[in-house]
Amino acid sequence: MKRQSFNHRAIWLCIVLSQAIPLLWYSIFSGGAESFGNIINKYLEVGMGSWLFVASIVGAVVAFYFMAWMFIQIPVDSGQGGLIAGSLIGATFNLVSLMSAGALLDDPVWFAIGDTVANVLVFGLAGLILGEWRHYEYLDKGVEVEEDVASFQEN
């Protein structure tokens, strides 16, 4: 019997990318060629310490494990399906909240749009990875065999 389960390597790849993509995105659009170190120093100069990074990582862990669980329940069985589902999740769950928060904080609209695009990229790429790189457990007479499969490998 074949049963899909969590692919922890794919999930942790998504978590790492969820931290790297916004840094790349903001360094591209934040007034030229600003380095990662300068962006990190700006966060730390606010006096908040590193709790923002910890909160971001914890949020990513919860979000992507939930997304992986949701892809098992639905089931999403291809990279294309994962990309579509991830992009829709990124756009719908983030668009309204980021636009509203940006308006309340008097941020320019382009800043809220930039945040939304970064989140759609993160969730779309995570959906592609989770949809494409699946993990199966085969249960046969008490013997458990695990296998990672991509949709292009299935026939």
C-alpha positions as CSV (number, residue, x, y, z in Angstrom):
1,M,0.0,0.0,0.0
2,K,1.3,3.4,-1.0
3,R,0.8,6.4,1.3
4,Q,2.0,10.0,0.8
5,S,3.7,11.5,3.8
6,F,5.6,14.7,4.7
7,N,8.8,15.3,2.8
8,H,10.8,17.0,5.5
9,R,13.7,17.9,3.2
10,A,11.3,19.7,0.8
11,I,9.6,21.5,3.6
12,W,12.8,22.7,5.1
13,L,14.0,23.8,1.7
14,C,10.8,25.9,1.4
15,I,11.5,27.4,4.9
16,V,15.0,28.4,3.9
17,L,13.8,29.9,0.6
18,S,11.1,31.8,2.5
19,Q,13.8,33.6,4.4
20,A,16.1,34.2,1.4
21,I,13.6,35.3,-1.3
22,P,12.3,38.3,0.6
23,L,15.9,39.4,1.4
24,L,16.7,39.2,-2.3
25,W,13.5,40.9,-3.3
26,Y,14.0,43.8,-0.9
27,S,17.7,44.2,-1.8
28,I,16.8,44.5,-5.5
29,F,14.1,47.1,-4.9
30,S,15.4,49.0,-1.9
31,G,17.3,51.9,-3.5
32,G,19.9,50.1,-5.5
33,A,22.5,47.6,-4.7
34,E,22.1,47.3,-1.0
35,S,23.8,44.3,0.7
36,F,22.2,41.6,2.8
37,G,24.3,42.9,5.7
38,N,22.9,46.4,5.4
39,I,19.3,45.1,5.4
40,I,19.9,42.9,8.4
41,N,21.6,45.8,10.2
42,K,18.6,48.0,9.5
43,Y,16.4,45.5,11.2
44,L,18.7,45.2,14.2
45,E,19.1,49.0,14.5
46,V,15.4,49.3,15.3
47,G,16.2,47.9,18.7
48,M,14.0,44.9,18.4
49,G,16.9,42.4,18.5
50,S,16.6,39.1,16.6
51,W,13.1,38.2,17.6
52,L,11.8,39.3,14.2
53,F,13.9,36.6,12.5
54,V,12.9,34.0,15.0
55,A,9.2,34.9,14.6
56,S,9.6,34.7,10.8
57,I,11.2,31.3,10.9
58,V,8.6,29.9,13.3
59,G,5.8,31.3,11.1
60,A,7.4,29.7,8.1
61,V,7.7,26.3,9.8
62,V,4.0,26.4,10.7
63,A,2.9,27.7,7.3
64,F,4.8,25.2,5.2
65,Y,4.1,22.1,7.4
66,F,0.4,23.1,7.2
67,M,0.7,23.6,3.4
68,A,2.4,20.2,3.1
69,W,-0.4,18.6,5.1
70,M,-3.0,20.4,3.0
71,F,-1.3,19.1,-0.2
72,I,-1.5,15.5,1.2
73,Q,-5.2,15.9,2.0
74,I,-6.3,17.6,-1.3
75,P,-4.0,15.7,-3.0
76,V,-1.7,17.8,-5.1
77,D,0.2,15.5,-7.3
78,S,2.3,17.7,-9.6
79,G,4.5,20.7,-9.6
80,Q,2.1,22.6,-11.7
81,G,-0.8,22.0,-9.3
82,G,1.4,22.9,-6.4
83,L,2.5,26.2,-8.1
84,I,-1.1,27.2,-8.8
85,A,-2.3,26.3,-5.3
86,G,0.7,28.0,-3.6
87,S,0.3,31.1,-5.7
88,L,-3.4,31.3,-4.9
89,I,-2.6,30.8,-1.2
90,G,0.1,33.5,-1.3
91,A,-2.1,36.0,-3.1
92,T,-5.4,35.5,-1.2
93,F,-4.1,35.1,2.3
94,N,-1.5,37.9,2.1
95,L,-3.0,40.4,-0.3
96,V,-5.8,41.7,1.8
97,S,-3.9,41.6,5.1
98,L,-0.8,43.3,3.8
99,M,-2.7,46.0,1.8
100,S,-4.8,46.8,4.9
101,A,-1.8,46.9,7.2
102,G,0.1,49.1,4.8
103,A,-2.8,51.5,4.5
104,L,-3.2,51.7,8.3
105,L,0.6,52.3,8.7
106,D,0.5,55.0,5.9
107,D,2.9,53.0,3.8
108,P,2.9,53.7,0.1
109,V,0.8,51.3,-2.0
110,W,3.9,50.2,-4.0
111,F,5.4,48.9,-0.7
112,A,2.4,46.8,0.1
113,I,2.3,45.5,-3.5
114,G,6.1,44.6,-3.2
115,D,5.4,42.7,0.0
116,T,2.5,40.9,-1.6
117,V,4.6,39.9,-4.7
118,A,7.4,38.6,-2.5
119,N,4.9,36.5,-0.5
120,V,3.3,35.2,-3.7
121,L,6.8,34.2,-5.0
122,V,7.6,32.4,-1.7
123,F,4.3,30.5,-1.6
124,G,4.2,29.8,-5.3
125,L,7.8,28.4,-5.2
126,A,7.0,26.4,-2.1
127,G,3.9,25.0,-3.8
128,L,5.9,24.0,-6.8
129,I,8.5,22.3,-4.6
130,L,6.0,20.5,-2.4
131,G,3.8,19.5,-5.3
132,E,6.7,18.2,-7.3
133,W,9.0,16.6,-4.6
134,R,6.7,14.2,-2.8
135,H,7.5,11.5,-0.3
136,Y,5.8,8.1,-0.2
137,E,5.8,5.3,2.3
138,Y,5.0,1.8,1.1
139,L,3.5,-0.4,3.7
140,D,3.6,-4.1,2.7
141,K,3.2,-6.8,5.3
142,G,4.7,-4.8,8.1
143,V,7.7,-3.6,6.1
144,E,8.0,0.1,5.6
145,V,9.9,1.4,2.6
146,E,10.3,5.2,1.9
147,E,10.7,6.8,-1.5
148,D,10.9,10.4,-2.7
149,V,9.2,10.8,-6.1
150,A,8.9,13.7,-8.5
151,S,5.9,13.8,-10.9
152,F,8.1,13.6,-13.9
153,Q,9.4,10.2,-12.6
154,E,6.0,8.6,-12.4
155,N,4.6,6.8,-15.4
